[in-house]
Amino acid sequence: MRLRCAVLDDYQGVATEAADWSPVADRVEVVSHGTHFPDEDALAAALADADIVVTLRERVPFPGSLIARLPRLKLLVASGMRNSVIDYAAADAHGVTVCGTASSSTPPVELTWALILGLARGIVQEANGLREGGPWQQTVGADLHGRRLGLLGLGKIGGRVAQVGLAFGMRVSAWSQNLTQERTDEVGVELASSKEELLRTADFVSVHLALGERTHGLLGPAELALLKPTAYLVNTSRAAIVDQEALLAALHEGRIAGAGVDVFDTEPLPAGHPMRTAPRLLATPHLGYVSRANYATYYGQAVEAIGAYLAGSPVRRLPVGSPPPAPSRA
């Protein structure tokens, strides 16, 4: 009898096409779920007969309460090598092995620039106007060359965003709690003296920080008030880094020129959510990591992880450095 593998949030229906599942086909039956389950009860019901679950990024939480309701679950594969919404202690206590995959920083870098350029040149408004017979030229584009790009975070993604900004002829500065002069010199950008100084002086601010205790709500009403009225804010990192109510207020009141957002407090974004209709907002449905190459890596390495687990030698176990798995529940 084959094991049952559930693939979550396969919105485009490509999980079984993005990778070759034949190495495990004789032992594993794959069931793809193309819609998001709204709550733990729905998720527990859908996964009741799942021995293996493949989940994308941090889009579906796996708290201990859910894991306890999945007695057949033996293996959880999450894309990426960091996941803050899995209760690893509960997984270990219930004999569930958790594995990850590699993940490229290229797609979120490219999406960040798609949002910046889309905002700067009014791409959506102009394209829609052209298609719908609207006015010929409605906006006056914001220049990038010579303007200041302020980066909150200068890690792998932030560093590559900085390089593109420099190629556009922008002045680039960066800040985070632990950012050093050595790192900014390495990338070739300026070290902002403070978060406040970066926000006051930047024409474009882009967020590239991991979500944690120190970054939750990092940009609240007081911080957003520091932005120039001509400035744009882009967040492709995590929604909770920016106070969502404060951002909506700034957009509705015209206190900033606009925002580009790829992450939300609730995903998928509910119908009628104010983020769907906010003015001056260019929003995308969490596309940061959604690319053909990344999906090939995610699902290809998920297949590899399943095969390795079935062979008794799990690979890329999470959290990194975790001990060997407990005996699986038969």
Order of alpha helices (4+ residues) and beta strands (2+ residues): beta-beta-alpha-beta-alpha-beta-alpha-beta-alpha-alpha-beta-alpha-beta-alpha-beta-alpha-beta-alpha-beta-alpha-beta-beta-alpha
